[in-house]
Amino acid sequence: MDRKKTWDVIVIGGGVTGFVAATAAGRNGAKTLLIERDGALGGTMANALVSPMMSFHSLKEQVIKGLPQEVVDRLVAMHASPGHVFDTTGYVKSVTPFDNEALKLVAQRMVLESGAEILLDTWVQDAIVEGNAIRGVVVRHKGGVEELFSRVIVDSSGDADVACKAGAPWEFGRKSDQLVQPVSLMFKVGPIDVQALKLHVLDHPEDFDMSREGIDALKEQEFISINGFIGQLQKSIQSGELPLHRESVLFFSTNQPDEVLINMSRITHINPLDAWDLTRAEIQGREQMFALMDFFYKYIPGFEKAHILNAGARVGVRESRRIIGEYVLTAEDVVSGRRFPDAVLRNAYPIDIHAPTPDEPNQDGFLKGGDFYEIPYRCLIPLRVEQLLVAGRCISATHEALGSTRTSPTCMALGQAAGTAAALSIKEETSPRALKADTLRQTLKQQGVYI
């Protein structure tokens, strides 16, 4: 194809980060194209069933607003989410169940209403670089190979694919052994006898890793989060009945109270950048899913008539590449509640690291005082490459800090920051690196972002 197509902003990846970034860029006046490898927007939340959204709140207040909250409001208006509900496990303040099919529709509506275009079923093959600046991408789709150009690129691929191809420096895994967090195959189960399940938890609170407040809330709350059945689970793992390593049974209500999403499969020692490894993960994840279903039938009250409704189209990846940017967010920044003069969002999700190997415990790091911390704009700006912004779980952060920044509300907020910054840099006739943080912050505040 010899057509030369040019936009102001091209966003790579139409997951929760990317569709919000494209919406933000479009609403701020940039001619925008969103490129996505799947046939629908929404990424892991829509296509891999990663749910619920958690969390928009610190222990004290809602800290993530703006476009992420608009996503929730639209889902609520469609009766596709109850909105923010109390997390009965007690791990965070709130969780936000939703219908994954409705999310796909909300995402495409928001992007198209902003004036941005969408290109689905398309993979990025390479970056087009001149000097130290990215000028476009080479994509591959059913029609062949095509070059697409823009003044600014936003990499929200999750794996920093474009940033890597453009020459930006990056890191992978933890420093000691370069291992990343395990991947998981999410799946939806129903119908559940919720009342029988609740009664068991209330009668056996000692077998659940849940707050007393959370267990008490089960008496009245329709939408539930469960973390427990520890004794039976460990017995089944040790006997070889369950082919996985997991501390407890973990599941969450969907938008339908008698359905739950199971977050339990765990496949370790996987490199998410290697198709052979991902294939192994998909195979193991499906085996684990059916083994878990047998476990639920036998041991979990309320699951006697349940069955698998559907599973994610692919495993959910928690961690892969992380760019090295102008600032690298650290664990100390997270747990100490650090503020930054160029902050573009607030976040309160704790450090939540699923153990990269089966023989070590998970790692948690809770914020002091139940407060929030901020993520600076500099974490979105990679070293060495101009006209490029990176958003989502591949921002500039340590392995430990990523345990907090990788969740969906945070990634949506990062998308809004990146898309807005991309559009503003074009308006201001400057590079994203040279864009004044005060200009970006003022615009984000005007658009409902809480900073």
TIKE-154790 format. One line per 8 residues: for each residue x, y, z of C-alpha. Coordinates in steps of 0.001 Angstrom, whole numbers. Example, Ala and Ser with C-alpha at 12.3 -4.5 7.8 and 13.67 -1.06 7.14 Angstrom:
<atoms>
12300 -4500 7800  13670 -1060 7140 $
</atoms>
This chain:
<atoms>
0 0 0  1415 3369 -969  -1015 5638 795  649 7874 3348  -1714 8308 6275  -968 10907 8920  -2547 11807 12264  -1676 14141 15098 $
-1681 11284 17602  -1559 7528 17177  -2350 5453 20247  -1060 1888 20231  -3221 -562 22152  -6956 -230 22758  -7054 -1642 26263  -8332 402 29168 $
-5286 2655 29006  -5405 3128 25251  -9078 3778 24686  -9030 6416 27416  -5854 7941 25931  -7441 8112 22478  -10607 9633 23934  -8586 12255 25800 $
-6506 13128 22736  -9605 13412 20562  -11508 15556 23039  -8523 17871 23278  -8621 18526 19556  -6041 16107 18162  -6692 14083 15026  -6275 10660 16602 $
-6044 7026 15544  -6337 4101 17976  -4777 794 16878  -5809 -2462 18581  -4829 -6083 17910  -8203 -7535 19015  -11605 -7145 17429  -12891 -5070 20353 $
-11589 -2407 22689  -11196 -2860 26432  -8074 -4997 26626  -7683 -7415 29482  -10778 -6111 31281  -13020 -6760 28280  -11285 -9633 26523  -9422 -11464 29293 $
-12175 -10996 31927  -9890 -9222 34391  -12384 -7871 36913  -13420 -6029 39019  -11869 -2589 38666  -9966 -1898 41878  -9650 621 43297  -10825 4181 42722 $
-10539 4972 46432  -8066 5411 49218  -9308 4394 52656  -10469 7984 53054  -11803 9218 49696  -12138 8695 45964  -8822 9597 44355  -9304 8540 40709 $
-11911 10535 38810  -12018 12135 35342  -12494 9825 32345  -12148 6619 34425  -15159 7706 36468  -17026 8547 33258  -16454 4959 32118  -18089 3730 35325 $
-20946 6228 35044  -21708 5041 31516  -21685 1407 32617  -24015 2205 35502  -26395 4021 33119  -26491 853 30985  -27240 -1296 34069  -23879 -2923 33381 $
-22285 -2040 36735  -23486 -1322 40274  -20766 1306 40520  -18278 1324 43373  -19101 -1151 46138  -17396 -1990 49417  -14639 -4593 49091  -15751 -7295 51503 $
-12275 -8869 51569  -11016 -5691 53233  -7987 -5480 50925  -9022 -2115 49451  -11858 316 50063  -13871 -379 46939  -14228 -2640 43934  -16217 -1916 40794 $
-17902 -4907 39115  -18935 -4528 35475  -20154 -6396 32422  -17239 -6975 30063  -19366 -6900 26891  -20860 -3546 27874  -17342 -2221 28476  -16455 -2965 24854 $
-19385 -814 23726  -18638 2003 26173  -15019 2066 25023  -15769 2309 21319  -18486 4909 21876  -16189 7143 23909  -13417 6939 21325  -15659 7566 18321 $
-17590 10361 20034  -14274 12133 20667  -13644 12243 16913  -10858 9658 17046  -10668 6758 14607  -10281 3073 15434  -8291 408 13565  -8921 -3102 14913 $
-7349 -6498 14197  -4013 -4800 13576  -554 -5482 15013  2341 -3060 15201  5323 -4555 13428  7906 -1794 13781  8533 1826 14693  9461 4495 12137 $
12251 6573 13657  14128 9573 12293  17132 10599 14353  15945 10274 17936  12243 10927 17204  9485 8446 16415  7465 9445 13350  5084 6545 12921 $
4586 2809 12994  4566 -78 10571  1431 -2163 11080  358 -5556 9832  -3249 -6570 9240  -5377 -8659 6913  -4726 -6205 4086  -961 -6453 4381 $
1671 -4105 5758  1097 -365 6062  3007 2672 7316  1059 5100 9505  2494 8445 10609  1788 10863 13434  3288 13783 15286  3072 11996 18660 $
2799 8305 19529  1248 7017 22764  2396 3483 23568  -308 1838 25654  472 -1664 24427  1053 -2936 27965  4374 -4420 26885  6031 -1158 25719 $
6287 -2752 22269  6609 509 20343  8915 2165 22858  11201 -851 22654  11229 -857 18837  11935 2883 18836  15030 2440 21001  13788 3481 24432 $
15551 1758 27353  13513 -679 29424  13666 -3188 32250  12040 -6564 32773  11138 -8326 36007  12761 -7952 39390  16442 -7120 39674  17514 -10343 41389 $
16495 -12805 38664  14412 -10911 36049  11336 -12964 36883  7926 -11330 36493  4657 -11917 38288  2676 -14987 37188  -67 -14839 34570  -3625 -16011 35232 $
-6594 -17192 33212  -9750 -15546 34524  -13099 -17294 34161  -16735 -16611 34973  -18909 -19084 36911  -22613 -19212 37716  -25269 -19484 38911  -24111 -19364 42529 $
-26286 -19870 45592  -25026 -16662 47148  -26959 -17076 50378  -25456 -20512 51075  -22000 -19118 50349  -22490 -16162 52681  -23773 -18341 55502  -20704 -20558 55315 $
-18351 -17580 55499  -20267 -16105 58439  -20156 -19448 60255  -16407 -20043 59596  -14672 -16635 59651  -11420 -18228 60826  -10959 -19836 57399  -11047 -16513 55530 $
-8448 -13805 55023  -11037 -11052 55262  -11589 -8127 57590  -14214 -8434 60309  -15966 -5462 58755  -15963 -7215 55391  -17399 -10454 56749  -20117 -8546 58586 $
-20961 -6666 55379  -21849 -9975 53702  -25086 -9997 55712  -26482 -7098 53713  -24293 -6496 50653  -25446 -7894 47312  -22095 -7779 45509  -19360 -9705 47281 $
-15623 -10376 47261  -14409 -13617 48872  -10873 -14534 49950  -10596 -17722 51936  -11416 -21438 52148  -7757 -21594 53093  -7723 -24924 54897  -9398 -26999 52192 $
-7498 -25273 49400  -4106 -25988 50937  -5117 -29592 51632  -6103 -30065 47973  -2878 -28479 46720  -671 -30566 49006  -2427 -33781 47981  -1921 -32997 44299 $
-5647 -32653 43662  -5090 -29074 42492  -2158 -28480 40092  -1318 -24953 41218  54 -22921 44094  -2316 -20382 45591  -2785 -19062 49127  -6578 -18836 49140 $
-9723 -19022 47060  -10369 -15605 45505  -13421 -14537 43526  -15592 -11468 42962  -19172 -10756 41940  -19752 -9733 38355  -22498 -7292 37427  -24872 -10205 38119 $
-24938 -11085 41840  -25230 -14843 41187  -22129 -14917 38971  -18510 -14677 40070  -15166 -14185 38376  -12487 -16573 39580  -9007 -15110 40019  -7060 -18192 41025 $
-5146 -19781 38175  -1440 -19057 38478  1240 -19887 35932  4769 -18947 36990  8094 -18683 35155  6424 -17195 32082  7970 -14599 29800  4956 -12683 28413 $
7102 -11473 25496  7655 -15031 24238  4853 -16677 22228  6071 -20159 23180  5865 -19265 26849  2435 -17679 26420  1228 -20817 24648  2386 -22897 27603 $
557 -20497 29927  -2689 -20754 27959  -2513 -24561 28056  -1749 -24698 31778  -4346 -22037 32563  -7117 -24045 30921  -6098 -27204 32780  -6094 -25251 36030 $
-9519 -23767 35281  -11226 -27144 35015  -9353 -28522 38032  -10530 -25503 40010  -14095 -26072 38866  -13965 -29629 40195  -12648 -28222 43475  -15547 -25752 43709 $
-18122 -28492 43055  -16699 -30622 45846  -15853 -28133 48543  -17386 -24670 48117  -20988 -24206 49330  -23215 -22549 46751  -21403 -23916 43696  -23344 -27166 43384 $
-25298 -26064 40296  -22690 -23697 38862  -20801 -24118 35619  -18177 -22239 33621  -19941 -19476 31690  -16892 -18304 29779  -13168 -17725 30139  -10827 -14961 29094 $
-9772 -14983 25458  -6215 -15043 26730  -4329 -15157 30016  -4037 -11917 31926  -492 -10572 32127  480 -8629 35246  3975 -7563 34240  6409 -7466 31346 $
8530 -4543 30091  8788 -1306 32022  10348 1695 30313  13092 3703 31961  11782 7230 31973  12766 10627 33254  11680 9431 36690  11432 5857 37975 $
8668 5413 40540  9781 3381 43572  8154 1317 46295  9102 3981 48826  7268 6586 46738  4163 4397 46895  4050 3398 50563  5147 6817 51834 $
2428 8609 49859  4877 10810 47980  3650 13935 46155  5244 15349 42990  5117 18838 41446  4371 17301 38024  1812 14760 39273  -845 13720 36750 $
-2901 11399 38949  -3390 10054 42429  -3451 6365 43306  -4085 4422 46487  -3814 784 45430  -1239 -1017 47589  1794 -2851 46296  347 -6227 45334 $
2979 -8592 43942  1941 -12145 43123  4983 -14296 43851  7034 -14997 40697  7857 -18507 41977  5659 -21093 43739  7892 -21357 46808  7720 -17765 48029 $
4907 -15661 49519  3093 -12806 47844  4343 -9338 48693  2096 -6528 49899  2913 -2935 50728  153 -775 52132  205 3006 52086  897 4666 55397 $
-2250 6099 56930  -4467 4714 54159  -3612 7735 52055  -2680 8127 48373  473 8792 46387  1003 10588 43100  2509 9527 39777  4582 12199 38027 $
4336 13041 34334  8017 12155 33997  7145 8441 34429  5366 8609 31058  8343 10075 29179  10924 7504 28029  14595 8335 27811  16250 8723 24383 $
13121 8876 22189  11236 12065 21309  7552 12437 20391  6692 9358 22422  4638 8869 25568  4098 5603 27408  1057 4820 29545  -373 1832 31386 $
1475 -927 33214  4674 -312 31213  5378 3162 32648  8682 3963 34346  8513 2163 37693  10396 -480 39603  9165 -4067 39769  7858 -3315 43261 $
6092 -61 42383  4472 -1750 39389  2668 -3940 41916  592 -837 42648  428 993 39308  -726 -1958 37170  -4440 -1945 38072  -7229 -817 35742 $
-8379 2484 37347  -4741 3623 37533  -4086 2617 33937  -7173 4498 32753  -5988 7593 34601  -2552 7213 33026  -4270 7000 29649  -6090 10264 30235 $
-2828 11951 31227  -948 10639 28185  -3671 11405 25659  -4133 14904 27038  -371 15532 27062  -62 14342 23468  -2789 16710 22276  -1453 19642 24302 $
2083 19211 22986  702 19613 19465  -1340 22676 20432  1674 24192 22150  3945 23251 19206  6400 21538 21505  7499 17992 22306  5846 15916 25044 $
9152 16075 26937  9185 19885 26821  5479 20304 27621  5085 22288 30842  3696 20133 33590  1647 23052 34925  -144 23358 31572  -963 19656 31598 $
-2043 19653 35230  -4317 22651 34764  -6031 20992 31809  -6468 17700 33666  -7979 19490 36638  -10433 21281 34341  -11462 17872 32986  -12250 16400 36379 $
-8976 14725 37289  -8284 14859 41024  -4735 16171 41460 $
</atoms>
